[in-house]
Amino acid sequence: MSFASKLRTAIATNQSILCLGLDPNPEVMPAKYKVKYDAEINSDVYHDRAVAYLWEWMNFIIQSTADLVCAYKPTLGFYTALGAGGLELLAKTLAAIPPEIPIILDAKHADLNSSTVMARTAFEQWGVDAITLSPYIGQDLAARFLMYPEKAIFVSCYSSNATAQGFQEYPNREQPLYLNVVQNCQAWAGTENLALEVGAANPAALAKVRSLAPERLILARSIWANSLASGQKIENLGAILEAGLDATSGGLILPVNQDALALGEPAQLVRSLRDEVNQAIATTAKDRPSCDLWMPNVCLLDQQGHPHANLILQLFDIGCITFEETVQASGQVFPYYIDLRRIISNPQVFDAVINTYAEILQNLKFDRIAGIPYGSLPTASGLALRLNFPLIFPRKEVKAYGARRLIEGNYETGETIVVVDDILISGKSAIEGAQKIESCGLKVRDIVVFIDHEAGVRDRIAKSGYSPHAVLKISEINETLYQSGRINEKQFLALSHSSSDID
């Protein structure tokens, strides 16, 4: 089960958005464990038994709260500080967590050289579901962890620590660095695989992050410290929820600071916090204004929307769909432009696109894959590697020198070829490419594209003797972007009209 699915199930089952830290910090141990721990650390051979008392404490926390939280979040630094015994403690602690509760490893990993090993250890050996990362190494660091499609990363984009404000809000509060981090992260992965970590002691900063990332899961930190220390309710909880909840009153998890567990029985405290949060969410949802234009449809993206909705949003976020008048190869002028060449510079998006093509090709019969130059050649190459089929491609023009081949690549006369293209607008390039392939003694049955502009283009493909297949229709892209709030009504209508006016 993926991290996102496991988290949704845990939230629904335990009726909780609380995430509990599992940090073996001796400074906040409850008295019943602290007395025994202190006795051991004053001896000459204390280490093994001292760690055993930390394990007893961690296990008690898990057993007491497993039905009250949506996730556990062990901080790696506390365990590594204990040396080899600490890593053993981490393994025991992770194994004690019920499998239905997701685990977020709070590592703040920030080293590119060790990232591949760290991803393998965290996800394969330790079996955690998500990990926190520093953003400042960039997408290359995140890519190592995003290679695990069932896992997730939390990118730390804002800290409530006062001494961090000097560089987080650089160069100014209108265009601060932390919002630039959010904007960059939007293109790294879909909403199922990338979440954000935000210090929520400043609701205004949290609100700005939410406005830039309306569909992202946010882990909001630093909201309990002052209130729990004094035993009072959280005065600004309503403001935090108003700033951090998404349009469906979800998309937010709240960690409980580890030092809060030193105040008393963990179950009693966590239950009280859970009830307080749930009551505040209900009040916030009731008071929140609705927007008839698109907000009610946001739920459809998660429950009944298009199966590739996340990919559609990613394509929009990386600039594959822009609204500007553009002359197409056919001579038509569209009020928008779709540029799928951008995906090759975004490995996670490119991998997701390849997967969608592969789902179609796996149900077809063919001997080789042919890409139509030039836009679909990277995709065809990726499919050839993914599916382990040989690749060929028809040249756009035949050179007057050299081998003067019409088809590049090796093939045998009579073989069946599946043609891969990027976008069907008029169908001209796909049909011409298929006919070139057939002129060399090969057979073409199927043409597979990523986007179908509709308006009868599939019929033209069929009349030419080929079976058309498409991952997405332009109307599906349009509807998903509109429902998610990515485009306004004017842009929605522009896409709608253009897809119906193609000759």
Buried (B, 14 or more C-beta within 10 A) or exposed (E): EBBBEBBBBBBEEBBBBBBBBBBBBBEBBBEEBBEBBBEBEEEEEBBEBBBBBBBEBBBBBBEBBBBBBBBBBBBBEBBEEBEEBBBBBBBBBBEBBEEEBBBBBBBBBBEEEEBEEBBBEBBEEBEBBBBBBBBEBEBEBBBBBBBBBBBBBBBBBBBBEEEEBEEBBEEEEEEBBBBBBBEBBBBBBBBBBBBBBBBBBBBEBBBBBBEBBBBBBBBBBBBBBEBBEEEEEBEBBBBBBBBBBBBBBBBBBBBBBBBBBBBEEBBEBBBEBBEBBBEBBEBBEEEBEEEEEBBEBBBBBBEEBBEBBBBBBBBBBBEBBEBEEBEBEEEBEBBBBBBBEBBBEBBBBBBBBBBBBBEBBEEEEBBBBBBBBEBBBBBBBBBBEBBEBEBBBBBEEEEEEEEEEEBBBEBEEEBBBBBBBBBBBBBEBBBBBBBBBBEBEBBBBBBBBBBBBBBBBBEBBEEBEBBBBBBBBBBBBBBBBBBBBBBBEEBBBBBBEBBEEBE
